[in-house]
């Protein structure tokens, strides 16, 4: 005789109610199929530079396979501090730096440091779904302030954002350049937001993983809150080696926090992943020291592929492609195609074109599609556009 159970088997409610990744849902429908062109994930199709891979191999050969400090090896923390000091022309102390196992880990740890149940978080959206779901793991509440298209360009309604940043707001999340739209914050908005958040004691959490990937050749990086940091400011920057150095699979990132948080940050790292594998830290260190030519090449390539893709897309009927200043994505829509998840799945099944559905980035993204244009061959992009053209012509016929 089997015993009946009256207790359900389920995670706690805030976990059970997390949204699953719609990007993964679409990708899973097409991964492994030889004729599908995958543009759904946010990464370059080029492998990490050889000199970075070689440094990790040397570390392994030298037997560097032991635990390291929670906050990262001193050589890498010092390297990151020096890099950021040069990048933003603002001194960044080494004891504000922590090495983490990826940017998304840094965002999770930031939430663990700051958030309690029912805390109010404001996010500029549409946004990579992980960023908005992470606060919910801590049972915090997320209010979305959407970007809008003005005069053909992705734009922040600054007044609307400042109006949402009320005194009971715990944190603001800013991702610039933005995934998925490519929107880049301007210096005036940085100054206004910082002044407002200082006044109300609101934390500013910066998802800076795309900060180097700006299309303007005269800019070394996107405008940064770190440039304006003063002692006492509630600013946390989360960054990653994944994008600018083409190191997505390495899972290496860093955080910049006020010095007052460093000791507690080390505790939270201990209870999450303890430390980053040293060969990965060696690779990250050499990427900072010698990787600027790689970053510059990627930036130039992204500017070229965005221009190529935009010109090709706007030649298609009923396609809207707003301008943006950075990242590695084209966020576009096709008139009359309002269900982006269904559309993305159709594109995979009917013409082998793998794009991310805009609804993955929030309700305000529904009707849009995200196309990662970080590809090494123009022909790959143009083949994708031809497949979209075929789909549009078939669906009209």
C-alpha positions in Angstrom: 0.0 0.0 0.0 1.4 3.4 -0.9 1.3 6.2 1.6 -0.4 9.4 0.5 1.3 12.7 1.0 -0.5 16.0 1.7 2.5 18.3 1.3 3.3 19.6 -2.2 6.8 19.4 -3.5 7.7 22.9 -4.7 10.3 25.6 -4.3 9.3 28.8 -2.4 6.9 31.0 -4.1 9.3 33.7 -5.3 11.4 31.1 -7.1 8.5 29.1 -8.5 7.0 32.3 -10.0 10.2 33.4 -11.7 9.8 33.8 -15.5 11.7 31.3 -17.6 13.9 32.5 -20.4 12.0 33.0 -23.7 15.4 33.3 -25.5 16.2 29.8 -24.4 12.8 28.6 -25.4 13.3 29.8 -28.9 16.9 28.6 -29.0 16.0 25.2 -27.8 13.6 24.9 -30.7 16.4 25.3 -33.2 19.7 24.3 -31.5 21.4 21.4 -33.2 19.7 22.0 -36.5 22.3 22.4 -39.2 20.4 24.9 -41.4 19.5 27.4 -38.6 21.4 30.6 -38.5 21.7 31.5 -34.7 21.6 35.2 -33.8 19.7 34.7 -30.6 22.5 34.8 -28.0 24.6 37.8 -27.1 28.1 36.8 -28.0 30.6 37.1 -30.8 31.0 34.1 -33.1 34.8 34.5 -32.8 36.8 32.5 -30.2 38.7 34.3 -27.4 42.0 35.7 -28.6 44.9 33.2 -28.6 47.1 35.1 -26.2 44.3 35.0 -23.6 43.7 31.3 -24.0 47.5 30.6 -23.9 47.7 32.4 -20.5 45.1 30.1 -19.0 46.9 27.1 -20.5 50.2 28.3 -18.8 48.4 28.6 -15.5 47.0 25.1 -15.8 50.4 23.7 -16.8 51.9 25.5 -13.7 49.4 23.8 -11.4 47.5 26.8 -10.4 44.4 24.8 -9.4 43.9 25.8 -5.8 41.6 28.1 -3.9 42.3 31.8 -4.2 41.1 34.8 -2.2 37.3 35.5 -2.0 37.7 38.9 -3.6 40.2 37.7 -6.3 43.9 37.5 -6.7 45.6 40.8 -5.9 47.2 41.0 -9.3 43.8 41.0 -11.0 42.1 43.3 -8.6 45.0 45.8 -9.0 44.7 45.4 -12.8 41.0 46.1 -12.8 41.4 49.1 -10.6 44.2 50.5 -12.9 42.1 49.8 -16.0 39.0 51.6 -14.6 41.1 54.5 -13.3 42.4 55.1 -16.9 39.1 54.4 -18.6 37.1 56.9 -16.6 39.8 59.3 -15.5 38.7 58.8 -11.9 40.8 57.0 -9.3 39.3 53.6 -8.4 40.9 52.0 -5.3 41.8 48.3 -5.4 39.9 47.6 -2.2 36.7 48.5 -3.9 37.2 45.7 -6.5 35.9 42.1 -6.3 36.4 39.4 -9.0 33.3 37.4 -9.6 32.3 34.4 -11.7 30.5 36.4 -14.4 28.5 39.6 -14.6 25.2 37.8 -13.8 26.8 36.5 -10.7 27.8 40.0 -9.8 24.2 41.1 -10.2 22.9 38.3 -8.0 25.4 39.1 -5.3 24.5 42.8 -5.5 20.9 41.9 -4.9 21.9 39.7 -2.0 23.9 42.6 -0.5 21.1 45.2 -0.8 17.7 43.8 -1.1 15.1 42.5 1.4 11.5 41.3 0.8 9.2 44.0 -0.6 12.0 46.4 -1.3 11.2 48.5 -4.4 13.6 48.4 -7.4 13.3 50.5 -10.5 14.7 49.3 -13.8 15.1 51.0 -17.2 13.6 48.6 -19.7 13.3 46.6 -21.9 16.1 44.7 -20.3 17.8 41.4 -20.3 15.4 39.2 -18.3 17.9 38.0 -15.7 18.4 41.6 -14.4 14.7 42.1 -13.6 14.1 38.5 -12.3 17.1 38.5 -9.9 15.5 41.0 -7.4 12.4 38.8 -7.3 14.5 35.9 -6.0 15.0 38.1 -2.9 11.2 38.9 -2.9 11.8 42.5 -3.9 9.5 44.3 -6.3 10.5 45.7 -9.7 8.9 48.7 -11.4 9.8 49.1 -15.0 10.4 52.5 -16.7 10.4 51.8 -20.5 12.6 53.5 -23.1 10.8 55.0 -26.0 11.5 55.7 -29.7 11.7 59.4 -30.4 12.7 60.8 -33.8 13.8 57.3 -34.8 16.1 56.7 -31.8 15.9 54.8 -28.5 15.5 57.5 -25.8 15.1 57.7 -22.1 12.2 59.8 -20.7 14.3 61.3 -17.9 11.4 63.1 -16.2 9.4 59.8 -16.1 12.4 58.0 -14.6 13.0 60.6 -11.9 9.3 60.6 -11.1 9.5 56.9 -10.5 12.6 57.3 -8.2 10.6 58.1 -5.0 12.1 58.2 -1.5 10.9 54.6 -0.9 13.0 53.2 -3.8 15.9 51.0 -2.7 17.7 50.8 -6.0 17.8 51.8 -9.6 19.2 49.4 -12.2 20.8 51.0 -15.3 22.1 49.0 -18.2 24.0 51.1 -20.7 24.6 50.3 -23.5 21.3 48.5 -23.1 20.5 44.9 -23.9 18.4 44.6 -26.1 17.9 48.1 -27.6 21.5 49.5 -27.7 20.4 52.7 -26.0 23.3 54.6 -24.4 22.8 57.0 -21.5 24.2 60.5 -21.9 26.3 62.5 -19.5 23.5 64.9 -18.7 21.2 62.1 -17.6 24.0 60.5 -15.5 24.4 63.8 -13.6 20.7 64.3 -13.1 20.1 60.7 -12.0 23.1 60.8 -9.6 22.0 64.0 -8.0 18.4 62.7 -7.5 19.6 59.4 -6.1 22.0 61.1 -3.7 19.2 63.2 -2.4 16.9 60.2 -1.7 19.6 57.7 -0.7 18.8 55.4 -3.7 21.4 52.8 -4.7 22.5 52.9 -8.4 23.3 49.5 -9.7 25.1 49.8 -13.1 25.1 46.8 -15.4 28.2 48.0 -17.3 29.1 44.8 -19.3 28.7 46.6 -22.7 30.3 49.9 -21.7 33.2 49.5 -24.1 30.9 48.6 -27.0 29.9 52.0 -28.3 29.8 52.8 -32.0 31.2 56.4 -31.8 34.9 55.9 -32.6 35.8 59.0 -30.5 34.4 57.4 -27.3 36.5 54.9 -25.4 33.4 53.9 -23.3 29.9 54.8 -22.6 29.2 57.5 -20.0 29.7 56.0 -16.6 28.5 56.7 -13.0 31.9 55.7 -11.8 33.4 58.8 -13.4 31.4 60.9 -10.9 31.8 58.7 -7.8 32.4 60.5 -4.6 32.9 59.0 -1.1 29.5 58.2 0.3 27.8 57.5 -3.0 25.6 54.5 -3.3 27.0 53.2 -6.6 27.7 49.6 -7.5 29.1 48.7 -10.9 29.0 45.2 -12.3 31.1 44.3 -15.3 32.3 41.3 -17.3 35.0 40.1 -19.5 32.4 38.3 -21.6 31.5 40.9 -24.3 34.4 43.3 -25.0 37.0 40.6 -24.7 34.9 37.8 -26.3 35.2 35.7 -23.2 31.5 34.6 -22.7 32.3 31.0 -21.7 35.0 31.9 -19.2 32.5 33.3 -16.7 34.7 36.1 -15.4 33.6 39.5 -14.2 34.1 42.1 -11.5 32.3 44.4 -9.1 33.1 47.9 -7.9 31.5 48.8 -4.6 31.9 51.4 -1.9 34.7 50.5 0.5 32.2 50.1 3.3 30.7 47.1 1.5 33.9 45.2 0.7 34.1 43.1 3.9 30.5 42.0 3.6 30.9 41.4 -0.1 33.7 38.9 0.6 31.4 37.0 2.9 28.6 36.8 0.3 31.1 35.6 -2.3 32.3 32.9 0.1 28.7 31.6 0.5 28.1 31.7 -3.3 31.1 30.5 -5.3 34.0 31.1 -2.9 36.5 32.2 -5.5 37.2 32.3 -9.3 39.4 29.6 -10.8 42.9 31.0 -11.1 43.6 30.1 -14.8 40.5 32.2 -15.5 41.9 35.1 -13.4 45.3 34.8 -15.3 43.5 35.0 -18.6 41.4 38.0 -17.4 44.5 39.8 -16.3 46.3 39.4 -19.6 43.2 40.5 -21.4 43.3 43.8 -19.5 47.0 44.2 -20.1 47.2 43.4 -23.8 43.6 43.2 -25.0 42.9 46.8 -26.1 43.6 46.0 -29.8 41.0 43.2 -29.6 38.5 45.5 -28.0 39.1 48.2 -30.7 38.7 45.6 -33.5 35.4 44.4 -32.0 34.1 47.9 -31.7 34.9 48.7 -35.3 33.4 45.5 -36.4 30.2 46.0 -34.5 29.8 49.5 -36.0 30.2 48.0 -39.4 27.8 45.1 -38.9 25.2 47.3 -37.4 25.3 49.7 -40.4 25.2 46.7 -42.8 22.3 45.0 -41.0 20.3 48.2 -40.6 20.6 49.1 -44.3 19.5 45.6 -45.2 16.6 45.5 -42.8 15.1 48.9 -43.7 14.9 47.8 -47.3 12.3 45.2 -46.3 8.6 46.2 -46.2 7.1 47.3 -42.8 10.4 47.0 -40.8 11.2 49.6 -38.2 14.8 49.9 -37.0 15.4 52.7 -34.4 19.0 54.0 -34.0 21.1 53.3 -30.9 24.6 54.0 -29.8 26.1 50.7 -28.6 26.0 47.0 -27.6 25.8 44.3 -30.2 22.1 44.1 -31.1 19.5 45.3 -33.5 16.1 45.7 -31.8 13.5 46.0 -34.6 9.9 45.2 -35.4 7.7 44.3 -38.3 4.4 46.1 -38.5 1.4 43.8 -37.7 3.6 41.2 -36.0 2.7 41.7 -32.4 3.4 38.3 -30.9 7.2 38.2 -30.9 7.5 34.7 -29.3 5.3 33.1 -31.9 7.1 35.1 -34.7 10.6 34.0 -33.4 9.5 30.4 -33.4 8.0 30.7 -36.9 11.3 32.2 -38.2 13.2 29.2 -36.8 10.9 26.5 -38.1 10.0 28.0 -41.5 13.3 29.7 -42.7 15.9 28.7 -40.2 16.5 32.2 -38.8 17.2 32.3 -35.0 16.4 35.6 -33.3 15.5 36.5 -29.7 11.8 37.4 -29.1 11.4 41.0 -27.8 8.9 39.7 -25.2 11.9 38.0 -23.4 12.9 41.5 -22.3 9.5 42.4 -20.8 6.0 43.2 -22.0 7.2 46.5 -23.6 9.4 44.4 -25.9 6.6 42.4 -27.3 6.3 42.9 -31.1 10.1 43.4 -31.3 12.9 41.1 -32.2 16.6 41.2 -31.1 19.3 40.3 -33.6 22.9 39.9 -32.4 25.1 41.2 -35.1 28.5 40.3 -33.5 29.4 38.1 -36.5 32.7 37.8 -38.4 31.2 37.4 -41.9 29.0 39.9 -43.7 27.6 37.0 -45.7 26.1 35.4 -42.6 24.1 38.6 -41.8 23.0 39.0 -45.4 21.9 35.4 -45.5 19.8 36.0 -42.4 18.2 39.0 -44.0 17.4 37.0 -47.2 15.7 34.4 -45.0 13.6 37.1 -43.3 12.7 38.5 -46.8 11.6 35.0 -47.9 9.5 34.6 -44.7 7.8 38.0 -45.2 7.1 37.2 -48.9 5.7 33.8 -48.1 3.5 35.0 -45.3 2.0 37.6 -47.6 1.4 35.2 -50.4 
